[in-house]
Amino acid sequence: ISASSAWSDSTAAHHARLGRSDGDGAWCPAGPVFPAGDEFLEVDLGRLHLVTLVGTQGRDAGGHGREFAGAYGLHYSRDRPRWLRWRDRWGQQV
């Protein structure tokens, strides 16, 4: 797991694991993401996989976290330099 930036060591990319509370239990980018939207979290699965579900959670911070992503885009790549926006079965971008 890697990211475009991190707010602090306790919100670095390796803390972005569902159900975990180590660090602050989340990845948080260094600055605001709206409206530019150029911050990202990248997960390299190592080889081709069929992904059927993506889950998210807000920042834990020992039970005091109140931050969460209200919306996000999902992109994928087989060759890394070229990223495509994921579409649902009806062709709608997600």
N, C-alpha and C positions, 0 to 999 in steps of 0.2 A: 504494500500500500504506500503510495506517495501522494503528495499534494503540492499545489501551487505555492502555498505559504502556510504559516501557522501563527496563531495569536501568541502562544507561549509553548514551552516544553510540555506542559500538562495537557495541551490541546493539539499536539502534533499528530500527524497522519496515522501513526501506529496505534493511537487510542481509538480510532474509528472502527470499532468492532461491536456488532450488535450484542447487547446483553452484558457488556463489560463496564466496569466502573473504575478501572485503574486510571491514574491521572485524573482528568475531569470527565472521563468516560465519553469523549467525543473529539472529533476534529473541528476546530474553529479557525477560519481563515484570519489572516493578519488584519484585514480591513473590511469595510463594508462591501457587500457583494451586489447591492442594488444601486443604480440601475445597470452598471457595466456588465455584471455577470461573468467576469473572466476568471474567477477563482474556481479551482476544481480539485476533486479527489479522484485518484486513479487507482484502480485495482487490477493488477496483472494476474490473470488466472493461470498463466504458464503454458496453456495449450487450449485448443478449441473446446468449449463447453456449451451445453444448452442451459441457458439461464432462464428459470421459470418464475422467479420471485426476487424482488429487491425490497429489503426492509430498511427503515430508518427509525431513529429514536433521537430525542433531544439530549442535551448535555446533562449529565448526572450531577457532577460537582458535589459528591457526598450528599445527594438528596436536595441540594439547594439550587441546582441549575434550572433555568427557566427558558433557555434558548433552544430553538429548533428551526428546522427548515420548513417554511410554509409551502415552498414549491422548489422543484429542481428539474433539470433536464438530464436525460440519459443518452449518452453517446457510446458507441462501441467501435472497435477497430480490430482487424485481423493482422494488419501490417504496421500499426502505430502511426506512421506519418499521416494516414488518411483516416479521419474520424467521421462517422455517420450518425445522424440523429436517429434514435430508435423510434420505430412506428409500431402501432398496435395492428391487430389483424384487419382493421378497417382502413389502414393507411394513414391514420392520424398520428402526428408527432406527439411524443410523450415527453 
